[in-house]
Amino acid sequence: MAIEFDTLQFAAMELRDEMIPVDEAGLEALSTEQLREQSDAREALHDYVTALWDKAQEKEPDAAQNDEFTALRGLHDITEALRDHANVTLAEREG
């Protein structure tokens, strides 16, 4: 069963937006060292997903519009949001 690009992309955006408040509370509860570790882990995950995305774009230059890659594109957006959120939280804490 294929999910339409717009539907999957919308779902990923909704998931990203809905999880930020929960993520914020979780990150605030961490020590600064734990927050650094979380930031590093999220960076590594995003790098991995980005590498998969780059490989998909090599295979299919218009991968963003190809149903085969919609889940990967959504995952890329979500990992980017998680990474960015941890980095901002860490920067704010470290001043």
Jmol script that loads the backbone (N, CA, C; Angstrom):
load data "model"
ATOM      1  N   MET A   1       0.839  -1.181   0.000  1.00  0.00           N
ATOM      2  CA  MET A   1       0.000   0.000   0.000  1.00  0.00           C
ATOM      3  C   MET A   1       0.880   1.240   0.000  1.00  0.00           C
ATOM      4  N   ALA A   2       0.758   2.037  -1.001  1.00  0.00           N
ATOM      5  CA  ALA A   2       1.541   3.268  -1.092  1.00  0.00           C
ATOM      6  C   ALA A   2       0.776   4.416  -0.434  1.00  0.00           C
ATOM      7  N   ILE A   3       1.503   5.217   0.277  1.00  0.00           N
ATOM      8  CA  ILE A   3       0.929   6.400   0.905  1.00  0.00           C
ATOM      9  C   ILE A   3       1.325   7.586   0.044  1.00  0.00           C
ATOM     10  N   GLU A   4       0.381   8.456  -0.225  1.00  0.00           N
ATOM     11  CA  GLU A   4       0.677   9.615  -1.053  1.00  0.00           C
ATOM     12  C   GLU A   4       1.708  10.505  -0.380  1.00  0.00           C
ATOM     13  N   PHE A   5       2.555  11.113  -1.197  1.00  0.00           N
ATOM     14  CA  PHE A   5       3.627  11.976  -0.694  1.00  0.00           C
ATOM     15  C   PHE A   5       3.101  13.042   0.242  1.00  0.00           C
ATOM     16  N   ASP A   6       2.083  13.763  -0.174  1.00  0.00           N
ATOM     17  CA  ASP A   6       1.572  14.859   0.647  1.00  0.00           C
ATOM     18  C   ASP A   6       1.071  14.361   1.997  1.00  0.00           C
ATOM     19  N   THR A   7       0.418  13.223   2.013  1.00  0.00           N
ATOM     20  CA  THR A   7      -0.108  12.664   3.259  1.00  0.00           C
ATOM     21  C   THR A   7       1.023  12.283   4.196  1.00  0.00           C
ATOM     22  N   LEU A   8       2.037  11.614   3.683  1.00  0.00           N
ATOM     23  CA  LEU A   8       3.166  11.190   4.511  1.00  0.00           C
ATOM     24  C   LEU A   8       3.964  12.391   4.998  1.00  0.00           C
ATOM     25  N   GLN A   9       4.189  13.357   4.139  1.00  0.00           N
ATOM     26  CA  GLN A   9       4.928  14.555   4.518  1.00  0.00           C
ATOM     27  C   GLN A   9       4.166  15.324   5.589  1.00  0.00           C
ATOM     28  N   PHE A  10       2.853  15.441   5.430  1.00  0.00           N
ATOM     29  CA  PHE A  10       2.024  16.119   6.420  1.00  0.00           C
ATOM     30  C   PHE A  10       2.098  15.385   7.757  1.00  0.00           C
ATOM     31  N   ALA A  11       2.047  14.061   7.723  1.00  0.00           N
ATOM     32  CA  ALA A  11       2.122  13.272   8.954  1.00  0.00           C
ATOM     33  C   ALA A  11       3.463  13.483   9.648  1.00  0.00           C
ATOM     34  N   ALA A  12       4.535  13.535   8.895  1.00  0.00           N
ATOM     35  CA  ALA A  12       5.859  13.764   9.481  1.00  0.00           C
ATOM     36  C   ALA A  12       5.933  15.147  10.114  1.00  0.00           C
ATOM     37  N   MET A  13       5.371  16.137   9.443  1.00  0.00           N
ATOM     38  CA  MET A  13       5.376  17.494   9.993  1.00  0.00           C
ATOM     39  C   MET A  13       4.535  17.571  11.270  1.00  0.00           C
ATOM     40  N   GLU A  14       3.399  16.905  11.278  1.00  0.00           N
ATOM     41  CA  GLU A  14       2.548  16.873  12.471  1.00  0.00           C
ATOM     42  C   GLU A  14       3.267  16.182  13.628  1.00  0.00           C
ATOM     43  N   LEU A  15       3.895  15.059  13.349  1.00  0.00           N
ATOM     44  CA  LEU A  15       4.648  14.333  14.367  1.00  0.00           C
ATOM     45  C   LEU A  15       5.750  15.205  14.943  1.00  0.00           C
ATOM     46  N   ARG A  16       6.493  15.857  14.075  1.00  0.00           N
ATOM     47  CA  ARG A  16       7.563  16.756  14.501  1.00  0.00           C
ATOM     48  C   ARG A  16       7.014  17.858  15.414  1.00  0.00           C
ATOM     49  N   ASP A  17       5.950  18.497  14.998  1.00  0.00           N
ATOM     50  CA  ASP A  17       5.389  19.607  15.767  1.00  0.00           C
ATOM     51  C   ASP A  17       4.806  19.158  17.108  1.00  0.00           C
ATOM     52  N   GLU A  18       4.193  17.996  17.115  1.00  0.00           N
ATOM     53  CA  GLU A  18       3.562  17.494  18.340  1.00  0.00           C
ATOM     54  C   GLU A  18       4.574  16.969  19.355  1.00  0.00           C
ATOM     55  N   MET A  19       5.726  16.516  18.888  1.00  0.00           N
ATOM     56  CA  MET A  19       6.681  15.928  19.826  1.00  0.00           C
ATOM     57  C   MET A  19       7.614  16.962  20.458  1.00  0.00           C
ATOM     58  N   ILE A  20       7.690  18.157  19.910  1.00  0.00           N
ATOM     59  CA  ILE A  20       8.613  19.162  20.441  1.00  0.00           C
ATOM     60  C   ILE A  20       8.340  19.489  21.910  1.00  0.00           C
ATOM     61  N   PRO A  21       7.091  19.715  22.349  1.00  0.00           N
ATOM     62  CA  PRO A  21       6.883  19.999  23.776  1.00  0.00           C
ATOM     63  C   PRO A  21       7.303  18.836  24.688  1.00  0.00           C
ATOM     64  N   VAL A  22       7.050  17.628  24.256  1.00  0.00           N
ATOM     65  CA  VAL A  22       7.455  16.457  25.047  1.00  0.00           C
ATOM     66  C   VAL A  22       8.969  16.361  25.068  1.00  0.00           C
ATOM     67  N   ASP A  23       9.592  16.579  23.921  1.00  0.00           N
ATOM     68  CA  ASP A  23      11.044  16.538  23.819  1.00  0.00           C
ATOM     69  C   ASP A  23      11.667  17.637  24.682  1.00  0.00           C
ATOM     70  N   GLU A  24      11.071  18.798  24.660  1.00  0.00           N
ATOM     71  CA  GLU A  24      11.592  19.919  25.450  1.00  0.00           C
ATOM     72  C   GLU A  24      11.648  19.562  26.932  1.00  0.00           C
ATOM     73  N   ALA A  25      10.591  18.982  27.448  1.00  0.00           N
ATOM     74  CA  ALA A  25      10.566  18.578  28.853  1.00  0.00           C
ATOM     75  C   ALA A  25      11.635  17.523  29.134  1.00  0.00           C
ATOM     76  N   GLY A  26      11.798  16.588  28.218  1.00  0.00           N
ATOM     77  CA  GLY A  26      12.808  15.550  28.398  1.00  0.00           C
ATOM     78  C   GLY A  26      14.215  16.111  28.393  1.00  0.00           C
ATOM     79  N   LEU A  27      14.483  17.034  27.482  1.00  0.00           N
ATOM     80  CA  LEU A  27      15.818  17.624  27.405  1.00  0.00           C
ATOM     81  C   LEU A  27      16.116  18.489  28.623  1.00  0.00           C
ATOM     82  N   GLU A  28      15.132  19.203  29.105  1.00  0.00           N
ATOM     83  CA  GLU A  28      15.330  20.057  30.276  1.00  0.00           C
ATOM     84  C   GLU A  28      15.669  19.232  31.522  1.00  0.00           C
ATOM     85  N   ALA A  29      15.197  18.002  31.574  1.00  0.00           N
ATOM     86  CA  ALA A  29      15.448  17.145  32.730  1.00  0.00           C
ATOM     87  C   ALA A  29      16.859  16.555  32.739  1.00  0.00           C
ATOM     88  N   LEU A  30      17.566  16.659  31.633  1.00  0.00           N
ATOM     89  CA  LEU A  30      18.909  16.095  31.528  1.00  0.00           C
ATOM     90  C   LEU A  30      19.952  17.024  32.136  1.00  0.00           C
ATOM     91  N   SER A  31      21.013  16.436  32.642  1.00  0.00           N
ATOM     92  CA  SER A  31      22.163  17.238  33.051  1.00  0.00           C
ATOM     93  C   SER A  31      22.809  17.803  31.789  1.00  0.00           C
ATOM     94  N   THR A  32      23.688  18.766  31.949  1.00  0.00           N
ATOM     95  CA  THR A  32      24.357  19.347  30.785  1.00  0.00           C
ATOM     96  C   THR A  32      25.168  18.284  30.044  1.00  0.00           C
ATOM     97  N   GLU A  33      25.834  17.410  30.773  1.00  0.00           N
ATOM     98  CA  GLU A  33      26.605  16.337  30.132  1.00  0.00           C
ATOM     99  C   GLU A  33      25.684  15.389  29.361  1.00  0.00           C
ATOM    100  N   GLN A  34      24.569  15.023  29.970  1.00  0.00           N
ATOM    101  CA  GLN A  34      23.615  14.159  29.273  1.00  0.00           C
ATOM    102  C   GLN A  34      23.034  14.846  28.037  1.00  0.00           C
ATOM    103  N   LEU A  35      22.816  16.148  28.151  1.00  0.00           N
ATOM    104  CA  LEU A  35      22.302  16.914  27.014  1.00  0.00           C
ATOM    105  C   LEU A  35      23.320  16.935  25.875  1.00  0.00           C
ATOM    106  N   ARG A  36      24.606  17.077  26.212  1.00  0.00           N
ATOM    107  CA  ARG A  36      25.648  17.006  25.183  1.00  0.00           C
ATOM    108  C   ARG A  36      25.637  15.641  24.497  1.00  0.00           C
ATOM    109  N   GLU A  37      25.521  14.586  25.289  1.00  0.00           N
ATOM    110  CA  GLU A  37      25.474  13.228  24.731  1.00  0.00           C
ATOM    111  C   GLU A  37      24.249  13.058  23.830  1.00  0.00           C
ATOM    112  N   GLN A  38      23.128  13.584  24.259  1.00  0.00           N
ATOM    113  CA  GLN A  38      21.905  13.499  23.463  1.00  0.00           C
ATOM    114  C   GLN A  38      22.063  14.272  22.147  1.00  0.00           C
ATOM    115  N   SER A  39      22.670  15.433  22.234  1.00  0.00           N
ATOM    116  CA  SER A  39      22.922  16.238  21.041  1.00  0.00           C
ATOM    117  C   SER A  39      23.834  15.489  20.073  1.00  0.00           C
ATOM    118  N   ASP A  40      24.884  14.879  20.587  1.00  0.00           N
ATOM    119  CA  ASP A  40      25.802  14.105  19.745  1.00  0.00           C
ATOM    120  C   ASP A  40      25.103  12.902  19.107  1.00  0.00           C
ATOM    121  N   ALA A  41      24.269  12.223  19.884  1.00  0.00           N
ATOM    122  CA  ALA A  41      23.553  11.056  19.365  1.00  0.00           C
ATOM    123  C   ALA A  41      22.586  11.467  18.256  1.00  0.00           C
ATOM    124  N   ARG A  42      21.920  12.582  18.465  1.00  0.00           N
ATOM    125  CA  ARG A  42      20.983  13.060  17.447  1.00  0.00           C
ATOM    126  C   ARG A  42      21.722  13.506  16.191  1.00  0.00           C
ATOM    127  N   GLU A  43      22.880  14.091  16.366  1.00  0.00           N
ATOM    128  CA  GLU A  43      23.693  14.488  15.215  1.00  0.00           C
ATOM    129  C   GLU A  43      24.097  13.252  14.413  1.00  0.00           C
ATOM    130  N   ALA A  44      24.508  12.204  15.122  1.00  0.00           N
ATOM    131  CA  ALA A  44      24.913  10.965  14.440  1.00  0.00           C
ATOM    132  C   ALA A  44      23.729  10.335  13.695  1.00  0.00           C
ATOM    133  N   LEU A  45      22.570  10.313  14.319  1.00  0.00           N
ATOM    134  CA  LEU A  45      21.390   9.748  13.660  1.00  0.00           C
ATOM    135  C   LEU A  45      21.022  10.568  12.426  1.00  0.00           C
ATOM    136  N   HIS A  46      21.045  11.873  12.565  1.00  0.00           N
ATOM    137  CA  HIS A  46      20.715  12.725  11.419  1.00  0.00           C
ATOM    138  C   HIS A  46      21.737  12.546  10.292  1.00  0.00           C
ATOM    139  N   ASP A  47      23.015  12.426  10.641  1.00  0.00           N
ATOM    140  CA  ASP A  47      24.042  12.189   9.620  1.00  0.00           C
ATOM    141  C   ASP A  47      23.777  10.888   8.862  1.00  0.00           C
ATOM    142  N   TYR A  48      23.372   9.862   9.600  1.00  0.00           N
ATOM    143  CA  TYR A  48      23.076   8.568   8.984  1.00  0.00           C
ATOM    144  C   TYR A  48      21.895   8.689   8.011  1.00  0.00           C
ATOM    145  N   VAL A  49      20.825   9.310   8.480  1.00  0.00           N
ATOM    146  CA  VAL A  49      19.637   9.461   7.638  1.00  0.00           C
ATOM    147  C   VAL A  49      19.952  10.359   6.434  1.00  0.00           C
ATOM    148  N   THR A  50      20.753  11.386   6.646  1.00  0.00           N
ATOM    149  CA  THR A  50      21.160  12.258   5.544  1.00  0.00           C
ATOM    150  C   THR A  50      21.951  11.486   4.502  1.00  0.00           C
ATOM    151  N   ALA A  51      22.821  10.591   4.948  1.00  0.00           N
ATOM    152  CA  ALA A  51      23.582   9.765   4.007  1.00  0.00           C
ATOM    153  C   ALA A  51      22.643   8.875   3.189  1.00  0.00           C
ATOM    154  N   LEU A  52      21.633   8.315   3.835  1.00  0.00           N
ATOM    155  CA  LEU A  52      20.645   7.523   3.103  1.00  0.00           C
ATOM    156  C   LEU A  52      19.892   8.387   2.093  1.00  0.00           C
ATOM    157  N   TRP A  53      19.536   9.598   2.528  1.00  0.00           N
ATOM    158  CA  TRP A  53      18.815  10.517   1.645  1.00  0.00           C
ATOM    159  C   TRP A  53      19.689  10.905   0.446  1.00  0.00           C
ATOM    160  N   ASP A  54      20.951  11.200   0.713  1.00  0.00           N
ATOM    161  CA  ASP A  54      21.868  11.553  -0.378  1.00  0.00           C
ATOM    162  C   ASP A  54      22.000  10.412  -1.377  1.00  0.00           C
ATOM    163  N   LYS A  55      22.078   9.187  -0.861  1.00  0.00           N
ATOM    164  CA  LYS A  55      22.169   8.018  -1.735  1.00  0.00           C
ATOM    165  C   LYS A  55      20.895   7.864  -2.564  1.00  0.00           C
ATOM    166  N   ALA A  56      19.757   8.143  -1.952  1.00  0.00           N
ATOM    167  CA  ALA A  56      18.485   8.072  -2.691  1.00  0.00           C
ATOM    168  C   ALA A  56      18.461   9.108  -3.809  1.00  0.00           C
ATOM    169  N   GLN A  57      18.975  10.291  -3.537  1.00  0.00           N
ATOM    170  CA  GLN A  57      18.988  11.338  -4.552  1.00  0.00           C
ATOM    171  C   GLN A  57      19.976  11.032  -5.676  1.00  0.00           C
ATOM    172  N   GLU A  58      21.030  10.292  -5.371  1.00  0.00           N
ATOM    173  CA  GLU A  58      21.936   9.848  -6.429  1.00  0.00           C
ATOM    174  C   GLU A  58      21.218   8.864  -7.352  1.00  0.00           C
ATOM    175  N   LYS A  59      20.435   7.997  -6.741  1.00  0.00           N
ATOM    176  CA  LYS A  59      19.690   6.992  -7.500  1.00  0.00           C
ATOM    177  C   LYS A  59      18.555   7.639  -8.282  1.00  0.00           C
ATOM    178  N   GLU A  60      17.903   8.589  -7.648  1.00  0.00           N
ATOM    179  CA  GLU A  60      16.733   9.240  -8.235  1.00  0.00           C
ATOM    180  C   GLU A  60      16.828  10.737  -7.960  1.00  0.00           C
ATOM    181  N   PRO A  61      17.302  11.525  -8.937  1.00  0.00           N
ATOM    182  CA  PRO A  61      17.501  12.964  -8.709  1.00  0.00           C
ATOM    183  C   PRO A  61      16.268  13.697  -8.175  1.00  0.00           C
ATOM    184  N   ASP A  62      15.079  13.219  -8.517  1.00  0.00           N
ATOM    185  CA  ASP A  62      13.849  13.841  -8.037  1.00  0.00           C
ATOM    186  C   ASP A  62      13.228  12.989  -6.925  1.00  0.00           C
ATOM    187  N   ALA A  63      14.070  12.496  -6.018  1.00  0.00           N
ATOM    188  CA  ALA A  63      13.617  11.576  -4.974  1.00  0.00           C
ATOM    189  C   ALA A  63      12.524  12.176  -4.089  1.00  0.00           C
ATOM    190  N   ALA A  64      12.547  13.480  -3.881  1.00  0.00           N
ATOM    191  CA  ALA A  64      11.555  14.115  -3.012  1.00  0.00           C
ATOM    192  C   ALA A  64      10.135  13.913  -3.537  1.00  0.00           C
ATOM    193  N   GLN A  65       9.999  13.735  -4.835  1.00  0.00           N
ATOM    194  CA  GLN A  65       8.672  13.549  -5.412  1.00  0.00           C
ATOM    195  C   GLN A  65       8.338  12.080  -5.702  1.00  0.00           C
ATOM    196  N   ASN A  66       9.267  11.187  -5.402  1.00  0.00           N
ATOM    197  CA  ASN A  66       9.094   9.768  -5.682  1.00  0.00           C
ATOM    198  C   ASN A  66       8.517   9.073  -4.452  1.00  0.00           C
ATOM    199  N   ASP A  67       7.381   8.396  -4.620  1.00  0.00           N
ATOM    200  CA  ASP A  67       6.718   7.708  -3.508  1.00  0.00           C
ATOM    201  C   ASP A  67       7.638   6.724  -2.793  1.00  0.00           C
ATOM    202  N   GLU A  68       8.595   6.170  -3.514  1.00  0.00           N
ATOM    203  CA  GLU A  68       9.515   5.195  -2.926  1.00  0.00           C
ATOM    204  C   GLU A  68      10.333   5.798  -1.776  1.00  0.00           C
ATOM    205  N   PHE A  69      10.536   7.103  -1.807  1.00  0.00           N
ATOM    206  CA  PHE A  69      11.405   7.757  -0.828  1.00  0.00           C
ATOM    207  C   PHE A  69      10.685   8.687   0.142  1.00  0.00           C
ATOM    208  N   THR A  70       9.360   8.677   0.144  1.00  0.00           N
ATOM    209  CA  THR A  70       8.636   9.618   1.000  1.00  0.00           C
ATOM    210  C   THR A  70       8.871   9.352   2.482  1.00  0.00           C
ATOM    211  N   ALA A  71       8.935   8.109   2.881  1.00  0.00           N
ATOM    212  CA  ALA A  71       9.182   7.808   4.293  1.00  0.00           C
ATOM    213  C   ALA A  71      10.566   8.291   4.712  1.00  0.00           C
ATOM    214  N   LEU A  72      11.534   8.104   3.844  1.00  0.00           N
ATOM    215  CA  LEU A  72      12.898   8.552   4.141  1.00  0.00           C
ATOM    216  C   LEU A  72      12.947  10.074   4.254  1.00  0.00           C
ATOM    217  N   ARG A  73      12.258  10.757   3.370  1.00  0.00           N
ATOM    218  CA  ARG A  73      12.226  12.225   3.433  1.00  0.00           C
ATOM    219  C   ARG A  73      11.582  12.687   4.738  1.00  0.00           C
ATOM    220  N   GLY A  74      10.505  12.046   5.143  1.00  0.00           N
ATOM    221  CA  GLY A  74       9.862  12.383   6.411  1.00  0.00           C
ATOM    222  C   GLY A  74      10.779  12.126   7.592  1.00  0.00           C
ATOM    223  N   LEU A  75      11.475  10.994   7.574  1.00  0.00           N
ATOM    224  CA  LEU A  75      12.417  10.680   8.639  1.00  0.00           C
ATOM    225  C   LEU A  75      13.549  11.701   8.678  1.00  0.00           C
ATOM    226  N   HIS A  76      14.000  12.128   7.518  1.00  0.00           N
ATOM    227  CA  HIS A  76      15.045  13.150   7.461  1.00  0.00           C
ATOM    228  C   HIS A  76      14.571  14.431   8.133  1.00  0.00           C
ATOM    229  N   ASP A  77      13.353  14.845   7.854  1.00  0.00           N
ATOM    230  CA  ASP A  77      12.796  16.051   8.468  1.00  0.00           C
ATOM    231  C   ASP A  77      12.695  15.915   9.986  1.00  0.00           C
ATOM    232  N   ILE A  78      12.263  14.748  10.442  1.00  0.00           N
ATOM    233  CA  ILE A  78      12.104  14.528  11.881  1.00  0.00           C
ATOM    234  C   ILE A  78      13.456  14.504  12.591  1.00  0.00           C
ATOM    235  N   THR A  79      14.429  13.796  12.017  1.00  0.00           N
ATOM    236  CA  THR A  79      15.738  13.756  12.678  1.00  0.00           C
ATOM    237  C   THR A  79      16.402  15.125  12.668  1.00  0.00           C
ATOM    238  N   GLU A  80      16.145  15.898  11.628  1.00  0.00           N
ATOM    239  CA  GLU A  80      16.670  17.259  11.574  1.00  0.00           C
ATOM    240  C   GLU A  80      16.067  18.109  12.694  1.00  0.00           C
ATOM    241  N   ALA A  81      14.766  17.985  12.909  1.00  0.00           N
ATOM    242  CA  ALA A  81      14.105  18.738  13.970  1.00  0.00           C
ATOM    243  C   ALA A  81      14.616  18.319  15.350  1.00  0.00           C
ATOM    244  N   LEU A  82      14.781  17.019  15.557  1.00  0.00           N
ATOM    245  CA  LEU A  82      15.299  16.535  16.849  1.00  0.00           C
ATOM    246  C   LEU A  82      16.721  17.045  17.087  1.00  0.00           C
ATOM    247  N   ARG A  83      17.551  16.966  16.064  1.00  0.00           N
ATOM    248  CA  ARG A  83      18.926  17.455  16.175  1.00  0.00           C
ATOM    249  C   ARG A  83      18.953  18.937  16.487  1.00  0.00           C
ATOM    250  N   ASP A  84      18.206  19.694  15.720  1.00  0.00           N
ATOM    251  CA  ASP A  84      18.194  21.144  15.911  1.00  0.00           C
ATOM    252  C   ASP A  84      17.685  21.527  17.294  1.00  0.00           C
ATOM    253  N   HIS A  85      16.653  20.838  17.756  1.00  0.00           N
ATOM    254  CA  HIS A  85      16.087  21.153  19.064  1.00  0.00           C
ATOM    255  C   HIS A  85      17.091  20.895  20.179  1.00  0.00           C
ATOM    256  N   ALA A  86      17.792  19.800  20.118  1.00  0.00           N
ATOM    257  CA  ALA A  86      18.813  19.504  21.135  1.00  0.00           C
ATOM    258  C   ALA A  86      19.954  20.515  21.067  1.00  0.00           C
ATOM    259  N   ASN A  87      20.367  20.881  19.870  1.00  0.00           N
ATOM    260  CA  ASN A  87      21.457  21.854  19.729  1.00  0.00           C
ATOM    261  C   ASN A  87      21.074  23.219  20.275  1.00  0.00           C
ATOM    262  N   VAL A  88      19.858  23.660  20.018  1.00  0.00           N
ATOM    263  CA  VAL A  88      19.385  24.952  20.533  1.00  0.00           C
ATOM    264  C   VAL A  88      19.297  24.915  22.050  1.00  0.00           C
ATOM    265  N   THR A  89      18.752  23.835  22.585  1.00  0.00           N
ATOM    266  CA  THR A  89      18.633  23.699  24.038  1.00  0.00           C
ATOM    267  C   THR A  89      20.007  23.712  24.700  1.00  0.00           C
ATOM    268  N   LEU A  90      20.956  23.017  24.112  1.00  0.00           N
ATOM    269  CA  LEU A  90      22.319  22.990  24.656  1.00  0.00           C
ATOM    270  C   LEU A  90      22.961  24.371  24.574  1.00  0.00           C
ATOM    271  N   ALA A  91      22.818  25.045  23.454  1.00  0.00           N
ATOM    272  CA  ALA A  91      23.400  26.388  23.291  1.00  0.00           C
ATOM    273  C   ALA A  91      22.800  27.356  24.297  1.00  0.00           C
ATOM    274  N   GLU A  92      21.504  27.275  24.521  1.00  0.00           N
ATOM    275  CA  GLU A  92      20.865  28.152  25.497  1.00  0.00           C
ATOM    276  C   GLU A  92      21.387  27.866  26.912  1.00  0.00           C
ATOM    277  N   ARG A  93      21.552  26.602  27.220  1.00  0.00           N
ATOM    278  CA  ARG A  93      22.014  26.233  28.561  1.00  0.00           C
ATOM    279  C   ARG A  93      23.460  26.679  28.787  1.00  0.00           C
ATOM    280  N   GLU A  94      24.302  26.504  27.781  1.00  0.00           N
ATOM    281  CA  GLU A  94      25.713  26.832  27.938  1.00  0.00           C
ATOM    282  C   GLU A  94      25.975  28.332  27.779  1.00  0.00           C
ATOM    283  N   GLY A  95      24.954  29.051  27.332  1.00  0.00           N
ATOM    284  CA  GLY A  95      25.043  30.508  27.242  1.00  0.00           C
ATOM    285  C   GLY A  95      25.938  30.962  26.187  1.00  0.00           C
TER     286      GLY A  95
END
end "model"
wireframe off; spacefill off
backbone 0.3
color backbone group
